[in-house]
Amino acid sequence: AAVGVPALYVCLTEDHAQAARALEAERVAISMGHYQKTKPADLSRVLSRAIRGEYSTKMCGQTTRCIDGLAVKRIASLLS
């Protein structure tokens, strides 16, 4: 997201799904939720739309607004 690329998440665990939902709420990603609950037809539909560019043009402008890529630097300054 820090470089302007939207993401599609199929999550391994529920805590990952929760984080993915937060990014989806910010309109910088699409979350399919936990992989065991993801239906192949739904994934196919979302991937088809993504390939056609239906999501990327809407999301690319949102990613850098939401994530700047400087979190590690901010955390390091808090620790020093």
PDB file of N, CA, C and O in Angstrom:
ATOM      1  N   ALA A   1       0.818  -1.196   0.000  1.00  0.00           N
ATOM      2  CA  ALA A   1       0.000   0.000   0.000  1.00  0.00           C
ATOM      3  C   ALA A   1       0.860   1.257   0.000  1.00  0.00           C
ATOM      4  O   ALA A   1       0.468   2.273  -0.575  1.00  0.00           O
ATOM      5  N   ALA A   2       2.020   1.204   0.633  1.00  0.00           N
ATOM      6  CA  ALA A   2       2.884   2.381   0.726  1.00  0.00           C
ATOM      7  C   ALA A   2       3.388   2.846  -0.632  1.00  0.00           C
ATOM      8  O   ALA A   2       3.765   4.008  -0.780  1.00  0.00           O
ATOM      9  N   VAL A   3       3.403   1.970  -1.621  1.00  0.00           N
ATOM     10  CA  VAL A   3       3.858   2.354  -2.963  1.00  0.00           C
ATOM     11  C   VAL A   3       2.687   2.489  -3.942  1.00  0.00           C
ATOM     12  O   VAL A   3       2.897   2.568  -5.153  1.00  0.00           O
ATOM     13  N   GLY A   4       1.482   2.515  -3.430  1.00  0.00           N
ATOM     14  CA  GLY A   4       0.318   2.757  -4.264  1.00  0.00           C
ATOM     15  C   GLY A   4      -0.287   1.546  -4.934  1.00  0.00           C
ATOM     16  O   GLY A   4      -1.030   1.687  -5.905  1.00  0.00           O
ATOM     17  N   VAL A   5       0.014   0.356  -4.437  1.00  0.00           N
ATOM     18  CA  VAL A   5      -0.522  -0.864  -5.039  1.00  0.00           C
ATOM     19  C   VAL A   5      -1.592  -1.457  -4.122  1.00  0.00           C
ATOM     20  O   VAL A   5      -1.292  -1.840  -2.991  1.00  0.00           O
ATOM     21  N   PRO A   6      -2.822  -1.534  -4.592  1.00  0.00           N
ATOM     22  CA  PRO A   6      -3.869  -2.137  -3.770  1.00  0.00           C
ATOM     23  C   PRO A   6      -3.646  -3.647  -3.635  1.00  0.00           C
ATOM     24  O   PRO A   6      -2.909  -4.245  -4.419  1.00  0.00           O
ATOM     25  N   ALA A   7      -4.279  -4.246  -2.650  1.00  0.00           N
ATOM     26  CA  ALA A   7      -4.061  -5.667  -2.358  1.00  0.00           C
ATOM     27  C   ALA A   7      -5.380  -6.420  -2.271  1.00  0.00           C
ATOM     28  O   ALA A   7      -6.441  -5.849  -2.016  1.00  0.00           O
ATOM     29  N   LEU A   8      -5.271  -7.710  -2.489  1.00  0.00           N
ATOM     30  CA  LEU A   8      -6.383  -8.644  -2.303  1.00  0.00           C
ATOM     31  C   LEU A   8      -5.902  -9.666  -1.281  1.00  0.00           C
ATOM     32  O   LEU A   8      -4.900 -10.345  -1.506  1.00  0.00           O
ATOM     33  N   TYR A   9      -6.607  -9.778  -0.165  1.00  0.00           N
ATOM     34  CA  TYR A   9      -6.189 -10.667   0.911  1.00  0.00           C
ATOM     35  C   TYR A   9      -7.114 -11.868   1.049  1.00  0.00           C
ATOM     36  O   TYR A   9      -8.334 -11.725   1.131  1.00  0.00           O
ATOM     37  N   VAL A  10      -6.515 -13.048   1.073  1.00  0.00           N
ATOM     38  CA  VAL A  10      -7.171 -14.285   1.484  1.00  0.00           C
ATOM     39  C   VAL A  10      -6.368 -14.710   2.709  1.00  0.00           C
ATOM     40  O   VAL A  10      -5.203 -15.090   2.586  1.00  0.00           O
ATOM     41  N   CYS A  11      -6.971 -14.649   3.863  1.00  0.00           N
ATOM     42  CA  CYS A  11      -6.238 -14.704   5.136  1.00  0.00           C
ATOM     43  C   CYS A  11      -6.121 -16.107   5.715  1.00  0.00           C
ATOM     44  O   CYS A  11      -7.029 -16.929   5.594  1.00  0.00           O
ATOM     45  N   LEU A  12      -4.972 -16.358   6.349  1.00  0.00           N
ATOM     46  CA  LEU A  12      -4.702 -17.650   6.973  1.00  0.00           C
ATOM     47  C   LEU A  12      -5.324 -17.789   8.350  1.00  0.00           C
ATOM     48  O   LEU A  12      -5.674 -18.893   8.768  1.00  0.00           O
ATOM     49  N   THR A  13      -5.463 -16.674   9.059  1.00  0.00           N
ATOM     50  CA  THR A  13      -5.991 -16.714  10.420  1.00  0.00           C
ATOM     51  C   THR A  13      -7.024 -15.608  10.606  1.00  0.00           C
ATOM     52  O   THR A  13      -7.103 -14.678   9.804  1.00  0.00           O
ATOM     53  N   GLU A  14      -7.802 -15.719  11.655  1.00  0.00           N
ATOM     54  CA  GLU A  14      -8.831 -14.718  11.930  1.00  0.00           C
ATOM     55  C   GLU A  14      -8.224 -13.359  12.269  1.00  0.00           C
ATOM     56  O   GLU A  14      -8.802 -12.331  11.915  1.00  0.00           O
ATOM     57  N   ASP A  15      -7.058 -13.325  12.955  1.00  0.00           N
ATOM     58  CA  ASP A  15      -6.463 -12.023  13.256  1.00  0.00           C
ATOM     59  C   ASP A  15      -5.970 -11.346  11.980  1.00  0.00           C
ATOM     60  O   ASP A  15      -6.023 -10.121  11.872  1.00  0.00           O
ATOM     61  N   HIS A  16      -5.496 -12.126  11.017  1.00  0.00           N
ATOM     62  CA  HIS A  16      -5.123 -11.550   9.723  1.00  0.00           C
ATOM     63  C   HIS A  16      -6.362 -11.020   9.008  1.00  0.00           C
ATOM     64  O   HIS A  16      -6.316  -9.961   8.380  1.00  0.00           O
ATOM     65  N   ALA A  17      -7.457 -11.748   9.102  1.00  0.00           N
ATOM     66  CA  ALA A  17      -8.704 -11.302   8.480  1.00  0.00           C
ATOM     67  C   ALA A  17      -9.178  -9.995   9.099  1.00  0.00           C
ATOM     68  O   ALA A  17      -9.712  -9.134   8.399  1.00  0.00           O
ATOM     69  N   GLN A  18      -8.990  -9.842  10.388  1.00  0.00           N
ATOM     70  CA  GLN A  18      -9.376  -8.601  11.067  1.00  0.00           C
ATOM     71  C   GLN A  18      -8.535  -7.433  10.546  1.00  0.00           C
ATOM     72  O   GLN A  18      -9.069  -6.360  10.266  1.00  0.00           O
ATOM     73  N   ALA A  19      -7.233  -7.638  10.415  1.00  0.00           N
ATOM     74  CA  ALA A  19      -6.362  -6.586   9.882  1.00  0.00           C
ATOM     75  C   ALA A  19      -6.729  -6.260   8.438  1.00  0.00           C
ATOM     76  O   ALA A  19      -6.743  -5.093   8.047  1.00  0.00           O
ATOM     77  N   ALA A  20      -7.022  -7.275   7.656  1.00  0.00           N
ATOM     78  CA  ALA A  20      -7.404  -7.068   6.257  1.00  0.00           C
ATOM     79  C   ALA A  20      -8.706  -6.284   6.155  1.00  0.00           C
ATOM     80  O   ALA A  20      -8.858  -5.453   5.260  1.00  0.00           O
ATOM     81  N   ARG A  21      -9.639  -6.539   7.056  1.00  0.00           N
ATOM     82  CA  ARG A  21     -10.900  -5.792   7.057  1.00  0.00           C
ATOM     83  C   ARG A  21     -10.652  -4.311   7.341  1.00  0.00           C
ATOM     84  O   ARG A  21     -11.333  -3.447   6.788  1.00  0.00           O
ATOM     85  N   ALA A  22      -9.678  -4.021   8.201  1.00  0.00           N
ATOM     86  CA  ALA A  22      -9.347  -2.623   8.496  1.00  0.00           C
ATOM     87  C   ALA A  22      -8.809  -1.925   7.244  1.00  0.00           C
ATOM     88  O   ALA A  22      -9.152  -0.772   6.982  1.00  0.00           O
ATOM     89  N   LEU A  23      -7.978  -2.612   6.480  1.00  0.00           N
ATOM     90  CA  LEU A  23      -7.466  -2.038   5.233  1.00  0.00           C
ATOM     91  C   LEU A  23      -8.575  -1.905   4.196  1.00  0.00           C
ATOM     92  O   LEU A  23      -8.599  -0.945   3.426  1.00  0.00           O
ATOM     93  N   GLU A  24      -9.481  -2.857   4.177  1.00  0.00           N
ATOM     94  CA  GLU A  24     -10.620  -2.779   3.267  1.00  0.00           C
ATOM     95  C   GLU A  24     -11.508  -1.582   3.634  1.00  0.00           C
ATOM     96  O   GLU A  24     -12.022  -0.899   2.748  1.00  0.00           O
ATOM     97  N   ALA A  25     -11.687  -1.331   4.919  1.00  0.00           N
ATOM     98  CA  ALA A  25     -12.498  -0.199   5.365  1.00  0.00           C
ATOM     99  C   ALA A  25     -11.884   1.133   4.916  1.00  0.00           C
ATOM    100  O   ALA A  25     -12.598   2.112   4.700  1.00  0.00           O
ATOM    101  N   GLU A  26     -10.568   1.157   4.781  1.00  0.00           N
ATOM    102  CA  GLU A  26      -9.867   2.356   4.299  1.00  0.00           C
ATOM    103  C   GLU A  26      -9.825   2.426   2.780  1.00  0.00           C
ATOM    104  O   GLU A  26      -9.258   3.359   2.212  1.00  0.00           O
ATOM    105  N   ARG A  27     -10.430   1.432   2.121  1.00  0.00           N
ATOM    106  CA  ARG A  27     -10.512   1.355   0.657  1.00  0.00           C
ATOM    107  C   ARG A  27      -9.150   1.231  -0.016  1.00  0.00           C
ATOM    108  O   ARG A  27      -8.933   1.777  -1.097  1.00  0.00           O
ATOM    109  N   VAL A  28      -8.220   0.497   0.640  1.00  0.00           N
ATOM    110  CA  VAL A  28      -6.914   0.251   0.024  1.00  0.00           C
ATOM    111  C   VAL A  28      -6.689  -1.229  -0.263  1.00  0.00           C
ATOM    112  O   VAL A  28      -5.627  -1.612  -0.753  1.00  0.00           O
ATOM    113  N   ALA A  29      -7.679  -2.057   0.039  1.00  0.00           N
ATOM    114  CA  ALA A  29      -7.544  -3.498  -0.160  1.00  0.00           C
ATOM    115  C   ALA A  29      -8.926  -4.133  -0.258  1.00  0.00           C
ATOM    116  O   ALA A  29      -9.948  -3.530   0.071  1.00  0.00           O
ATOM    117  N   ILE A  30      -8.909  -5.366  -0.721  1.00  0.00           N
ATOM    118  CA  ILE A  30     -10.114  -6.192  -0.720  1.00  0.00           C
ATOM    119  C   ILE A  30      -9.799  -7.397   0.145  1.00  0.00           C
ATOM    120  O   ILE A  30      -8.790  -8.070  -0.067  1.00  0.00           O
ATOM    121  N   SER A  31     -10.641  -7.671   1.104  1.00  0.00           N
ATOM    122  CA  SER A  31     -10.449  -8.829   1.964  1.00  0.00           C
ATOM    123  C   SER A  31     -11.482  -9.886   1.633  1.00  0.00           C
ATOM    124  O   SER A  31     -12.685  -9.623   1.616  1.00  0.00           O
ATOM    125  N   MET A  32     -10.991 -11.089   1.370  1.00  0.00           N
ATOM    126  CA  MET A  32     -11.877 -12.225   1.139  1.00  0.00           C
ATOM    127  C   MET A  32     -12.133 -12.963   2.445  1.00  0.00           C
ATOM    128  O   MET A  32     -12.880 -13.941   2.467  1.00  0.00           O
ATOM    129  N   GLY A  33     -11.518 -12.501   3.541  1.00  0.00           N
ATOM    130  CA  GLY A  33     -11.695 -13.142   4.835  1.00  0.00           C
ATOM    131  C   GLY A  33     -10.823 -14.375   4.989  1.00  0.00           C
ATOM    132  O   GLY A  33      -9.860 -14.568   4.246  1.00  0.00           O
ATOM    133  N   HIS A  34     -11.165 -15.195   5.947  1.00  0.00           N
ATOM    134  CA  HIS A  34     -10.416 -16.414   6.240  1.00  0.00           C
ATOM    135  C   HIS A  34     -10.555 -17.384   5.071  1.00  0.00           C
ATOM    136  O   HIS A  34     -11.647 -17.567   4.534  1.00  0.00           O
ATOM    137  N   TYR A  35      -9.450 -18.001   4.682  1.00  0.00           N
ATOM    138  CA  TYR A  35      -9.447 -18.844   3.477  1.00  0.00           C
ATOM    139  C   TYR A  35     -10.447 -19.998   3.547  1.00  0.00           C
ATOM    140  O   TYR A  35     -10.972 -20.425   2.519  1.00  0.00           O
ATOM    141  N   GLN A  36     -10.713 -20.504   4.753  1.00  0.00           N
ATOM    142  CA  GLN A  36     -11.652 -21.616   4.861  1.00  0.00           C
ATOM    143  C   GLN A  36     -13.092 -21.176   4.611  1.00  0.00           C
ATOM    144  O   GLN A  36     -13.960 -22.006   4.337  1.00  0.00           O
ATOM    145  N   LYS A  37     -13.342 -19.885   4.706  1.00  0.00           N
ATOM    146  CA  LYS A  37     -14.679 -19.358   4.477  1.00  0.00           C
ATOM    147  C   LYS A  37     -14.813 -18.721   3.094  1.00  0.00           C
ATOM    148  O   LYS A  37     -15.893 -18.260   2.723  1.00  0.00           O
ATOM    149  N   THR A  38     -13.721 -18.695   2.337  1.00  0.00           N
ATOM    150  CA  THR A  38     -13.736 -18.071   1.022  1.00  0.00           C
ATOM    151  C   THR A  38     -14.263 -19.045  -0.017  1.00  0.00           C
ATOM    152  O   THR A  38     -13.722 -20.138  -0.189  1.00  0.00           O
ATOM    153  N   LYS A  39     -15.305 -18.649  -0.697  1.00  0.00           N
ATOM    154  CA  LYS A  39     -15.891 -19.489  -1.733  1.00  0.00           C
ATOM    155  C   LYS A  39     -15.142 -19.258  -3.047  1.00  0.00           C
ATOM    156  O   LYS A  39     -14.892 -18.112  -3.420  1.00  0.00           O
ATOM    157  N   PRO A  40     -14.781 -20.336  -3.754  1.00  0.00           N
ATOM    158  CA  PRO A  40     -14.067 -20.183  -5.027  1.00  0.00           C
ATOM    159  C   PRO A  40     -14.782 -19.256  -6.016  1.00  0.00           C
ATOM    160  O   PRO A  40     -14.131 -18.479  -6.715  1.00  0.00           O
ATOM    161  N   ALA A  41     -16.082 -19.331  -6.077  1.00  0.00           N
ATOM    162  CA  ALA A  41     -16.825 -18.473  -7.011  1.00  0.00           C
ATOM    163  C   ALA A  41     -16.671 -16.994  -6.648  1.00  0.00           C
ATOM    164  O   ALA A  41     -16.562 -16.146  -7.534  1.00  0.00           O
ATOM    165  N   ASP A  42     -16.661 -16.684  -5.348  1.00  0.00           N
ATOM    166  CA  ASP A  42     -16.479 -15.298  -4.919  1.00  0.00           C
ATOM    167  C   ASP A  42     -15.076 -14.809  -5.256  1.00  0.00           C
ATOM    168  O   ASP A  42     -14.902 -13.688  -5.735  1.00  0.00           O
ATOM    169  N   LEU A  43     -14.084 -15.644  -5.009  1.00  0.00           N
ATOM    170  CA  LEU A  43     -12.708 -15.279  -5.328  1.00  0.00           C
ATOM    171  C   LEU A  43     -12.547 -15.069  -6.835  1.00  0.00           C
ATOM    172  O   LEU A  43     -11.886 -14.121  -7.262  1.00  0.00           O
ATOM    173  N   SER A  44     -13.134 -15.928  -7.621  1.00  0.00           N
ATOM    174  CA  SER A  44     -13.074 -15.799  -9.070  1.00  0.00           C
ATOM    175  C   SER A  44     -13.699 -14.487  -9.534  1.00  0.00           C
ATOM    176  O   SER A  44     -13.153 -13.804 -10.400  1.00  0.00           O
ATOM    177  N   ARG A  45     -14.837 -14.143  -8.959  1.00  0.00           N
ATOM    178  CA  ARG A  45     -15.524 -12.901  -9.323  1.00  0.00           C
ATOM    179  C   ARG A  45     -14.671 -11.682  -8.994  1.00  0.00           C
ATOM    180  O   ARG A  45     -14.542 -10.769  -9.809  1.00  0.00           O
ATOM    181  N   VAL A  46     -14.087 -11.671  -7.791  1.00  0.00           N
ATOM    182  CA  VAL A  46     -13.268 -10.534  -7.362  1.00  0.00           C
ATOM    183  C   VAL A  46     -11.998 -10.445  -8.213  1.00  0.00           C
ATOM    184  O   VAL A  46     -11.606  -9.354  -8.627  1.00  0.00           O
ATOM    185  N   LEU A  47     -11.359 -11.579  -8.474  1.00  0.00           N
ATOM    186  CA  LEU A  47     -10.155 -11.561  -9.308  1.00  0.00           C
ATOM    187  C   LEU A  47     -10.464 -11.085 -10.724  1.00  0.00           C
ATOM    188  O   LEU A  47      -9.678 -10.336 -11.304  1.00  0.00           O
ATOM    189  N   SER A  48     -11.575 -11.500 -11.278  1.00  0.00           N
ATOM    190  CA  SER A  48     -11.969 -11.052 -12.620  1.00  0.00           C
ATOM    191  C   SER A  48     -12.140  -9.540 -12.656  1.00  0.00           C
ATOM    192  O   SER A  48     -11.689  -8.877 -13.589  1.00  0.00           O
ATOM    193  N   ARG A  49     -12.785  -9.012 -11.649  1.00  0.00           N
ATOM    194  CA  ARG A  49     -12.978  -7.559 -11.583  1.00  0.00           C
ATOM    195  C   ARG A  49     -11.639  -6.843 -11.401  1.00  0.00           C
ATOM    196  O   ARG A  49     -11.412  -5.788 -11.993  1.00  0.00           O
ATOM    197  N   ALA A  50     -10.759  -7.413 -10.588  1.00  0.00           N
ATOM    198  CA  ALA A  50      -9.441  -6.801 -10.363  1.00  0.00           C
ATOM    199  C   ALA A  50      -8.619  -6.800 -11.650  1.00  0.00           C
ATOM    200  O   ALA A  50      -7.964  -5.806 -11.965  1.00  0.00           O
ATOM    201  N   ILE A  51      -8.649  -7.895 -12.386  1.00  0.00           N
ATOM    202  CA  ILE A  51      -7.908  -7.990 -13.642  1.00  0.00           C
ATOM    203  C   ILE A  51      -8.405  -6.943 -14.644  1.00  0.00           C
ATOM    204  O   ILE A  51      -7.612  -6.373 -15.393  1.00  0.00           O
ATOM    205  N   ARG A  52      -9.693  -6.696 -14.655  1.00  0.00           N
ATOM    206  CA  ARG A  52     -10.260  -5.687 -15.553  1.00  0.00           C
ATOM    207  C   ARG A  52      -9.956  -4.260 -15.083  1.00  0.00           C
ATOM    208  O   ARG A  52     -10.265  -3.298 -15.786  1.00  0.00           O
ATOM    209  N   GLY A  53      -9.357  -4.122 -13.910  1.00  0.00           N
ATOM    210  CA  GLY A  53      -8.985  -2.803 -13.404  1.00  0.00           C
ATOM    211  C   GLY A  53     -10.076  -2.077 -12.653  1.00  0.00           C
ATOM    212  O   GLY A  53      -9.950  -0.882 -12.385  1.00  0.00           O
ATOM    213  N   GLU A  54     -11.139  -2.769 -12.311  1.00  0.00           N
ATOM    214  CA  GLU A  54     -12.255  -2.109 -11.640  1.00  0.00           C
ATOM    215  C   GLU A  54     -11.905  -1.618 -10.239  1.00  0.00           C
ATOM    216  O   GLU A  54     -12.501  -0.658  -9.751  1.00  0.00           O
ATOM    217  N   TYR A  55     -10.956  -2.263  -9.598  1.00  0.00           N
ATOM    218  CA  TYR A  55     -10.595  -1.855  -8.242  1.00  0.00           C
ATOM    219  C   TYR A  55      -9.369  -0.955  -8.224  1.00  0.00           C
ATOM    220  O   TYR A  55      -9.336   0.040  -7.500  1.00  0.00           O
ATOM    221  N   SER A  56      -8.372  -1.299  -9.012  1.00  0.00           N
ATOM    222  CA  SER A  56      -7.087  -0.626  -8.887  1.00  0.00           C
ATOM    223  C   SER A  56      -7.169   0.875  -9.116  1.00  0.00           C
ATOM    224  O   SER A  56      -6.518   1.634  -8.400  1.00  0.00           O
ATOM    225  N   THR A  57      -7.943   1.321 -10.084  1.00  0.00           N
ATOM    226  CA  THR A  57      -8.013   2.757 -10.327  1.00  0.00           C
ATOM    227  C   THR A  57      -8.658   3.488  -9.162  1.00  0.00           C
ATOM    228  O   THR A  57      -8.297   4.629  -8.875  1.00  0.00           O
ATOM    229  N   LYS A  58      -9.597   2.857  -8.493  1.00  0.00           N
ATOM    230  CA  LYS A  58     -10.246   3.478  -7.346  1.00  0.00           C
ATOM    231  C   LYS A  58      -9.345   3.446  -6.117  1.00  0.00           C
ATOM    232  O   LYS A  58      -9.360   4.378  -5.313  1.00  0.00           O
ATOM    233  N   MET A  59      -8.561   2.383  -5.967  1.00  0.00           N
ATOM    234  CA  MET A  59      -7.788   2.176  -4.745  1.00  0.00           C
ATOM    235  C   MET A  59      -6.407   2.819  -4.768  1.00  0.00           C
ATOM    236  O   MET A  59      -5.901   3.216  -3.718  1.00  0.00           O
ATOM    237  N   CYS A  60      -5.791   2.930  -5.928  1.00  0.00           N
ATOM    238  CA  CYS A  60      -4.415   3.418  -5.983  1.00  0.00           C
ATOM    239  C   CYS A  60      -4.248   4.779  -5.322  1.00  0.00           C
ATOM    240  O   CYS A  60      -3.262   5.006  -4.622  1.00  0.00           O
ATOM    241  N   GLY A  61      -5.181   5.672  -5.532  1.00  0.00           N
ATOM    242  CA  GLY A  61      -5.096   6.988  -4.921  1.00  0.00           C
ATOM    243  C   GLY A  61      -5.284   6.964  -3.417  1.00  0.00           C
ATOM    244  O   GLY A  61      -4.841   7.877  -2.720  1.00  0.00           O
ATOM    245  N   GLN A  62      -5.931   5.940  -2.916  1.00  0.00           N
ATOM    246  CA  GLN A  62      -6.212   5.842  -1.485  1.00  0.00           C
ATOM    247  C   GLN A  62      -5.029   5.295  -0.689  1.00  0.00           C
ATOM    248  O   GLN A  62      -4.876   5.620   0.488  1.00  0.00           O
ATOM    249  N   THR A  63      -4.189   4.467  -1.320  1.00  0.00           N
ATOM    250  CA  THR A  63      -3.170   3.742  -0.552  1.00  0.00           C
ATOM    251  C   THR A  63      -2.166   4.665   0.112  1.00  0.00           C
ATOM    252  O   THR A  63      -1.891   4.514   1.302  1.00  0.00           O
ATOM    253  N   THR A  64      -1.610   5.619  -0.626  1.00  0.00           N
ATOM    254  CA  THR A  64      -0.605   6.489  -0.027  1.00  0.00           C
ATOM    255  C   THR A  64      -1.225   7.481   0.952  1.00  0.00           C
ATOM    256  O   THR A  64      -0.517   8.024   1.800  1.00  0.00           O
ATOM    257  N   ARG A  65      -2.522   7.727   0.854  1.00  0.00           N
ATOM    258  CA  ARG A  65      -3.201   8.567   1.840  1.00  0.00           C
ATOM    259  C   ARG A  65      -3.245   7.858   3.190  1.00  0.00           C
ATOM    260  O   ARG A  65      -3.185   8.490   4.245  1.00  0.00           O
ATOM    261  N   CYS A  66      -3.349   6.548   3.131  1.00  0.00           N
ATOM    262  CA  CYS A  66      -3.555   5.746   4.328  1.00  0.00           C
ATOM    263  C   CYS A  66      -2.244   5.242   4.942  1.00  0.00           C
ATOM    264  O   CYS A  66      -2.117   5.167   6.164  1.00  0.00           O
ATOM    265  N   ILE A  67      -1.273   4.897   4.089  1.00  0.00           N
ATOM    266  CA  ILE A  67      -0.033   4.272   4.557  1.00  0.00           C
ATOM    267  C   ILE A  67       1.157   4.979   3.934  1.00  0.00           C
ATOM    268  O   ILE A  67       1.248   5.082   2.711  1.00  0.00           O
ATOM    269  N   ASP A  68       2.073   5.470   4.768  1.00  0.00           N
ATOM    270  CA  ASP A  68       3.208   6.218   4.242  1.00  0.00           C
ATOM    271  C   ASP A  68       4.516   5.428   4.201  1.00  0.00           C
ATOM    272  O   ASP A  68       5.501   5.914   3.646  1.00  0.00           O
ATOM    273  N   GLY A  69       4.551   4.226   4.772  1.00  0.00           N
ATOM    274  CA  GLY A  69       5.759   3.402   4.748  1.00  0.00           C
ATOM    275  C   GLY A  69       6.804   3.801   5.775  1.00  0.00           C
ATOM    276  O   GLY A  69       7.927   3.298   5.739  1.00  0.00           O
ATOM    277  N   LEU A  70       6.462   4.681   6.674  1.00  0.00           N
ATOM    278  CA  LEU A  70       7.440   5.170   7.657  1.00  0.00           C
ATOM    279  C   LEU A  70       7.194   4.646   9.068  1.00  0.00           C
ATOM    280  O   LEU A  70       7.756   5.180  10.025  1.00  0.00           O
ATOM    281  N   ALA A  71       6.382   3.631   9.215  1.00  0.00           N
ATOM    282  CA  ALA A  71       6.047   3.121  10.550  1.00  0.00           C
ATOM    283  C   ALA A  71       7.276   2.618  11.302  1.00  0.00           C
ATOM    284  O   ALA A  71       7.401   2.856  12.503  1.00  0.00           O
ATOM    285  N   VAL A  72       8.181   1.930  10.617  1.00  0.00           N
ATOM    286  CA  VAL A  72       9.373   1.404  11.292  1.00  0.00           C
ATOM    287  C   VAL A  72      10.195   2.538  11.877  1.00  0.00           C
ATOM    288  O   VAL A  72      10.696   2.433  12.996  1.00  0.00           O
ATOM    289  N   LYS A  73      10.335   3.612  11.130  1.00  0.00           N
ATOM    290  CA  LYS A  73      11.093   4.766  11.616  1.00  0.00           C
ATOM    291  C   LYS A  73      10.422   5.372  12.847  1.00  0.00           C
ATOM    292  O   LYS A  73      11.097   5.727  13.813  1.00  0.00           O
ATOM    293  N   ARG A  74       9.095   5.490  12.812  1.00  0.00           N
ATOM    294  CA  ARG A  74       8.383   6.048  13.970  1.00  0.00           C
ATOM    295  C   ARG A  74       8.513   5.130  15.192  1.00  0.00           C
ATOM    296  O   ARG A  74       8.701   5.614  16.308  1.00  0.00           O
ATOM    297  N   ILE A  75       8.418   3.839  14.994  1.00  0.00           N
ATOM    298  CA  ILE A  75       8.564   2.901  16.110  1.00  0.00           C
ATOM    299  C   ILE A  75       9.971   2.959  16.684  1.00  0.00           C
ATOM    300  O   ILE A  75      10.141   2.966  17.903  1.00  0.00           O
ATOM    301  N   ALA A  76      10.977   2.999  15.825  1.00  0.00           N
ATOM    302  CA  ALA A  76      12.372   3.080  16.286  1.00  0.00           C
ATOM    303  C   ALA A  76      12.597   4.338  17.116  1.00  0.00           C
ATOM    304  O   ALA A  76      13.301   4.296  18.125  1.00  0.00           O
ATOM    305  N   SER A  77      12.009   5.451  16.705  1.00  0.00           N
ATOM    306  CA  SER A  77      12.204   6.690  17.463  1.00  0.00           C
ATOM    307  C   SER A  77      11.538   6.604  18.827  1.00  0.00           C
ATOM    308  O   SER A  77      12.010   7.216  19.785  1.00  0.00           O
ATOM    309  N   LEU A  78      10.447   5.851  18.926  1.00  0.00           N
ATOM    310  CA  LEU A  78       9.800   5.676  20.229  1.00  0.00           C
ATOM    311  C   LEU A  78      10.627   4.793  21.157  1.00  0.00           C
ATOM    312  O   LEU A  78      10.581   4.953  22.377  1.00  0.00           O
ATOM    313  N   LEU A  79      11.380   3.869  20.582  1.00  0.00           N
ATOM    314  CA  LEU A  79      12.182   2.948  21.380  1.00  0.00           C
ATOM    315  C   LEU A  79      13.508   3.552  21.831  1.00  0.00           C
ATOM    316  O   LEU A  79      14.116   3.061  22.782  1.00  0.00           O
ATOM    317  N   SER A  80      13.955   4.591  21.173  1.00  0.00           N
ATOM    318  CA  SER A  80      15.272   5.169  21.527  1.00  0.00           C
ATOM    319  C   SER A  80      15.169   6.239  22.575  1.00  0.00           C
ATOM    320  O   SER A  80      16.183   6.813  22.973  1.00  0.00           O
TER     321      SER A  80
END
